[in-house]
Amino acid sequence: MKARDAARSALAMTVAFLAIPAPAADDPAQRKDLAAVIALNGQACAEVLSYEEQGKNDFVATCKDGNRYRVYVSDAGRVVVKKLGM
């Protein structure tokens, strides 16, 4: 019985670990799209160096100049760009 409980515990831990979202892949097209969206919203960002995916259609982008922006789609379906601290 203890072996079965240990196996269940190990399985539960594995499933919990797999449920943690992995860091976003470094997709050059995604970086370029984020830079374009940020610029179209009147913010300064010549190039996105990196980004993190926070959820579906929700990103934090770090620009070459050090500025950081959250780019996401609101509940109303609008693209929102918010400047974050450096």
N, C-alpha and C positions, 0 to 999 in steps of 0.2 A: 504494500500500500504506500509506503514512504517513497519508493521509486516512482510510482505513478504520480504522486503529488509533486515530486521534484521535476518530473518531466512536464507536468502541466505548468508549473511555475516558470520553467525555462521557456516553454512555448509562449506563455503570456508576456514575458519580458521581450522575446524576439518580436512578437507582433507589435508591442508598444514601441519598440525601437524603429521598426519599419514605418510606423505611422507618422514619425517625425519628418516634416518636409526636408528634403535635401536642398543644399544651396543651389541657386540657379546656375545653370550652365552658362559659360561665357559665350553668348551668341552675338557675333558682330552685328548682325541685322537688327537684333533687339536693341543693342546700344545705340545704333544709328536712328532707329525709330523713336526711342526715348528722347534723344537729343533734338530731333525735329519737333516732337510734341512740346517739349519745354520751350524751344525757340518760338514756336507758333503762339505760345501763351505769353509772349513778351518777356521771358526770363533769359538771362545770360547763361548760355551753355554751348560752347563751340563743339565740345566732344564729351561724350559719356565714357568714362574710363571703366566703370564697374556699376553693377546694379544688383539688388537683392529683390527677389520676388517675395512679397509679404502675403500674397493670396492671389486669387484669380483677378487679373486686371488691376493689380495693386503692386507698385514697385517703388523702391527707394533707389534713386540714381545719384551717383557721385560724378561730378563733372571734372574736367581737367583743371579748372581754376579753383577747385576745392569746394565749390558750392554743392549742396545736396538738396534734392527735390523729391517729394513724394508725388508720384503720378498714379492716379487711380480713376476708376469710373464710379461716379456717385450712384446712389440709389435711383436718382432721376435719369440715369443714363448719360450724364455729361462727364466729359474728361476734366479732371481737376488737377492742377499743378500747384503744389504748396512748397514754398521754400523752407528748408529746415536749417538748423544751425550747422556750421562747418565742422 
